[in-house]
């Protein structure tokens, strides 16, 4: 049934509740991120400050990732996610207060800026728990034969929220300002907490409860490095995202190069997510498991081309189209990678494997933001973006040449085996 039914996962009530929680969280998180980007750049007018935002998030997210994965595999997932959401609400409340003149009226610009960085740092620590918890919870809600379909809808929900969050963030900055935009985000996070409580607590499937932390972490890392399909997909995506981090410079492009204001910034920020969302809806009907390796290589190559076009463009609609198609190609990459992880990872190791993935791919988003900020500071924004896109192309070509086994990667048999379970 799951093989031919594009709505198989959506027929499960708790999965729909989970998708609603995920949508609200990602919508709020992505909206908050661009509101903060806009505020920080408005304060400093320094592209390096945008890179610092990424650096402040990656340091705790990267250093805590493996330990977070161990904790997730040892704990009940629903309640752990609820705890993460509660902590996230504290960050949102803090950012709301930091942009309230009545609270920080006598504060210096530097004090406000450093306080924002501190909350972003706390958010990076928290994010190291979010990813593994959500990844593990999905597998406890849907049966194994529905994993690929669930992965598609889960990623599609993430992309839809990533479309609307930045778009609304950009518009709200213009309509009601940064301060009240952050108030809306705080309300959304509180709402997601109560929605999550409609999902029942789940069993802990890890047979090694109480296992020493070091042994647990070693087991997770060994699994990733032994499973070549997982390692190859993570590595390729990590390098591509690292050097293709043009998104971090969008406030600069919107304000100083394209001169389109906060509304145009919202459109630019949403464009790649629109493309990725459309791609993921299509893959719900037309699976891309056959020749997955070549499709992943082609998608990331196309992503690099789009980033170069965006960097060279000084015309708004050309820039929007380039970002849109970068999202289309990134959507293919995400579906392939998520399907590999869901199919190849044992239930009792999902937290740790997802943590390793966050170190490879998730953290590279912030590290890529820092790389873009630094290169923009010393090379100029346009040169920095073109350089990043070029490095992405070089990475894809090199991978295709040195790893013929990855070029031949096919997930068809894995899907058939799971459909028989």
C-alpha positions, 0 to 999 in steps of 0.5 A: 500500500505504501508503495503506491499510496502517496498519502499513506503516512497522512492516514495516521492521525498522530503523524498529522499532529506531528506535522502540525507541530513541526510546521509551527516550530519551523515556521517560528524558527525560520521567521525568528532567524531572518528577523534577527538577521535583519535586526543585526545587520540594521544595527551593524551594517557589517556583513561579518555580523551575519556570519557571527550569527551562524558561528554563535549557533554552530559552536554549541550545536556541533560540540553537543551533537553527539552527546545530544544523540546519546541522550535522545536514544536513552529518553522518551521522545515525546516528553523530550521534544516538549522540553525542547519546545519549552526552552525554545520559548524562553529564547523567543521571549528573550529576543522579544524583550531585547527589542522592546525600548521600554526594557533596553532603552538605556542599553548600548548597541553593543550590549543589545547585540551581544545579548542577541548573540548569547540567545542565538548561542543558547539556541544552537545548544538547543538545536542539537537536541531538536533534530535527533528527537524529531527524527526519532519520534517520526519512526515511532509514529509510522510503521517501517513500510511507510518511512519513505513516504513519511520522510517526504511529507516530513521534509515537505512540511519543513519546506512549507514552513520554511517558505512561509516563515521567511516570507511572513517574517519579511512582511511583518518587519515592514508591517509591524516591526521587529519587536512585534514580529518576535511577539508573534513567534513567541505565541506560535512556540507556546501553541506548538507545545500544547499541540504536541501533548496530543501525541502519546508518549512512546516506548524507548526501543534502545536495549542499552539503557544506561550504557556508558556515554563514550561507548554509546557515542563510539557505536553511533560514529562507527555505524555512520562511517561503516555505512558508505551510502550514509557517509557519502550523502552526508559528506557531499551535502555538507561540503555543498551547503558549506560553500553554498551559504549565500542565504546568509548574505540575503540581508546585504543583497536585499538592502545594498545590491538589489535595494528591495527592502524588507518585503523583497528580503522576505521574497528572496528568503522564501524563494528557495524553500518554494522550489524545494517544497514543490519538488518534494510534493512531486516526489510523493507521487514520483519516487526518486529512489532509482539511480539515487546517487547520480540524481543527488550528484546532479541536484547538487551540481545544479544547486552550485550553478544557481548560487553562481547565477544569484551572485552575479545577478543585479536584477531582482526577478533573476535573483528570485528565479536563481534562488527558486531553482536552487531550492528545487535542486536542494529539495531533491538532495534532501529527499534522497538523503532523508530516505537513506537515513530512514532506511539505513538506520536501526531504531535504537540508533536514530538519535545518534545517527541523526546527531552525526548528520547534524554535525555533517549537514545541519551545522554546515549551514551555520558554518557556511553562514560564517564562511560567507560572512568572512569571505564577503568581508574580505572579497566582497559579497558578489565574489564570495557567493560566486566563489561558494558556488564554484567550490560546490561544483568542484566538490560534485565533480570530484566526488563523481570521479573518485567515488564510482560506488556512490554514482551507482547508489540505488535505493530501489531494493531497500524500499522493496524490502521495507514494503515487505515488512 
